[in-house]
Amino acid sequence: MIFSRTLLKRHSVLPGFDLALGFALLYLSLIVLIPLSATFLKTFTMSWGQFVDAVSSPRVLASYRLTFGASFGAALLNAFFGLVVAWVLVRYSFPFKRVVDALVDLPFALPTAVAGIALTAIYAGNGVIGRWLPFKVSFTPLGVWVALVFIGLPFVVRTLQPVLEDVNRELEEAAATLGASRWQTFTQVIFPILAPALLTGFALAFARALGEYGSVIFIAGNMPMVSEITPLLIITKLEQYDYTGATAIAVVMLVAAFVLLLAINLLQAWARKRQGGL
């Protein structure tokens, strides 16, 4: 028995661990690490004072507030409605369910520029929806938030769907047998199971929103200190041949996004561990 297991390991169809690890590290270096290292190396040509001035000017700080604030708000809303949409798609049968399921992936397939133009046309002052609203959406920070909500929803839905499908219905039946209400069953039985996946979807939507460019620039208006996002400011620096200034802002975004995603991943690991200990 031991000999047969050893033989199966030696004659595995997939490459060995060392070879697979080498290819994985090489691919990761070429695609991710080398470009990011170039960004940091370019930034290191600046003095500390120049770096601080480049990343802390009033215009840059305003873009940080808008980008991170709108991204967090959009990811938070998508976490709530993404859970609702995933629940409906998994737990209910209704006409045109496959069409609705396919529509969830539309922001994935739609070019970001097309999404930006469509959202601008809809929410403009004379648009289909914008003309009936008592407030302005296009060319305001609210428009940035609307665009980020649009592009982030699929990340939450597609992360939650497989977890919801694997939830054992017997757990709900057992909770009902013990006298739990529907709300108690959801909050104390189902939600703890979904929490790690929900955090993952939130993190993915948040990270996607931080780097979004194409769908935002059309609806934002791109007014400095008002509706200018950080990715657009980086592009503006590049167009002005201020490469070090652009990479300095990019480094701040990279570090901030990495720290936030690391914190969310640690929280997700803690949630899984806590769930496993219950």
N, C-alpha and C positions, 0 to 999 in steps of 0.2 A: 504493500500500500504506500509506504513512504517512498519506495523507489519509483513507483508510477507517478506520484506527485512531483518528484524531482525531475522526472523525464518530461512531464508536461510543461514545467517551468522553463526547462532548457530549450524545448521545441515550441515555444510560444509563437503564434502567428505574428504578433506585433514585435517591433524591434525591442532590444534590451533597454534597461533603464538608463544606462550610461549614454547610449546612442541617442535615445529619445530626449534625454536631458540636454545633451549637447546641441541638438537641433532646436530645441525650445529656447535655450539661452541665446543661440545665434540669431534666431528669428526675432526674439524680443529685443535684442540689441540693435539689429538693423532697423526695425520698424519704430521702436519706442525710445530706447535709451540713447542712441547716438544723436537723433534730432534734439532731444531734450538737453543732452550734454552741450550741444552746440549753442543752445539758447543761454545756458548758464555761463559758458566760456565767453560768449560775446558780452554778457553783462559784466563779467569780472574785469573787463578793460576799463570800466568806469571807477572813479574813486568813490569812497563811501558817501561823501557829500553830494557828488553828482547823482548817485543812485537815489539818495533820499529826496533830492529835489525833483528827480524825474517821476518818482512814484507817489509823491505826496503833495503835488500841486492841487489847488482847489478844483480844477477841471477833472483831474484824475480821480480824486476822492469822490467827487459827485458821480462819476461813472461807476466806481466801486459800489457805492450805496445803491444805485439803481440796479446794477447787474446782480449783485448778491441778494438784494431785497426782493426783486421781482422773481428771481430764480427760486428762492426759498418759498415765497408765497405761491408760485405756480406749482411747485412740487408738493406743497402741503395740500392744495386743493385737489391735485391729481391723485394724491394718496387716498383721499376720502371718496371722490367720485370714481376713481379707478377700482376701488373695492366694491362699490355698488354695481358698476358695469360688469366686473368679473363675476360677481355673485349672480346677477341676472342671467348672464350667458351660460353659467354652469348649472344653476339650480332650476331654471324655468325653460319651458318649451313654448314657442310662440311663432306666428307666421313671420317669414323672412328673417329667421334667426341667423342663417348663414350670411345674409346680406349685412346685417348689423355687425356680425363677427368680422366680416371683411372690412367694413368701414373703420373699425378700430385701427387697422393697419395702414389706413390711408396716409396719415402723417409720415409713416416710414417711407412710402413709395413716392409721395408727392415731392417734387423738387422744392427746396426751401424758398427760392425766389417766387415760384408760382404760389406757394402758400402765403407769402408776404403780400403779394399783389392782390390775391383773393380776399384776404382779411382786411386789407386797406380799403378795397372797393366796398366791402360789406359794411364796415364800421365808419366810413367817412361821413361827413356831415350830410351828404346827399345819397348815402348808401342805403341798401335795403333795410338794414337794422339801425344804422346810425341816425337816420333822419327821424326816427321815433324816440330816440333816447334823449333825456333831458340834460345829459352831460356829454362831453366830447371824449371819444375814445382814440381815434386815429391821431397820430402826431402828438401823443402825450405819453407819460410813463404808464398809464393804464393800458394803452395799446401794446406796449412792450410785454406787460403781464399777460394779456390776452394771447399774444403770439406764443409765449412760452408755455401757457396752458395747452394750447393746441398741439404743440410738438411733443409734449411730455406724457400725455395720457397713455399711449400704447405701452410705454415701459412699465407702468404700474399694472395694467391689465394683464399683459402677457407674463409678468412675473407671478401674479397671484393665481392665474387660471389653473396651471397644473397642480398647485398645492390644494386649491379648493376641490379639484376633481379627486384627489387622493384622500380627502378627509373621510374618515370612517363614519358612515351614517349611524352606526350602532352606538357611537358615543353620544349623539344627540338623543337617540331613543332612550338610552340609559339615564341621561340627565332628566328627560321628561318623566320617566318612570319614578325617579326620586323626588319628583315634585317641583323641578326647576321650571321657571317661566321661559318663554322664548328669548327674552332679553337676557336672562341669567345664563341660558344655554349658550347664547352667542358670546357674551362678554367673558364667561368663565371657562368655557369649553372650546369654542371654535376660534375666538380671537387670539388666544395664546399660541395656537398652532399657526395662525396666519401671520403673526407679528414679525418673525424674521423675514419672510418673503415681502411683507409690506414695507419693512425698512429697506430691503434691497431695491424694491421698485422706487421708493422715495429717493434713494441715493442715485439711482440711474437717471431718474427724471431731473434731479437737481444738477447732476454733472452735465447732462445734455443741455440743460438750459443755460448753464454758465458759458458754454462755448458757442451757443447759437448765434448766427450772424445773418444768414440770408433772409429768413422770414421776419426778422425784427427790423432791419434797416428801412424797409418800405413803410411800415406802420408807425415807426417811432418818431419820425420827423427829424431825428438826429440833431437836435438843438443842444449845443454845449451847455452844461450845468443843469439841463432840464431833462432831456430824453436821449442822451448819448450813452450808449453802452460801451463797456470796456473793449470788447473785440473790435468795434468800429474805431475806437481811439487808437488801438494798435495799428490798424490798417492806415489810419491817417498819419501816424508817425512814420510808417514805412513809405508812404507816398511823399513825405517831406524829407526822405533820406535820413531820417533820424533813427538809424537801426539800433543803436544802443538804448535809446529811449524806449523803443518798441519792445526790445527784449527784456528791459527792466520791468516794464509793466506786465509782460508775459510771465516772468519769473514769479512776481507777486501772485498772479492768478493761479499759477501751477502749485505753488506752495500752499496757498490758502485752500484750493480745491483738494489737494492731497491730504491736508490735515483734517478737513471736514469729512472727507470720505473715509479716512482711517478711523475717525471717531465713530462714524456710523457703523463701520464694519465691526469695530470692537463691541459696540452696543448690540449689534446683531448676534455676534458670537456669544455674548453674555445671555441674550434672550434664548438662544438655542440650548445653552448649557442649563439654564434655569428650567426650561421646558423639559429637558431630559431628566432632570432631577426630581420632577414632580411625579 
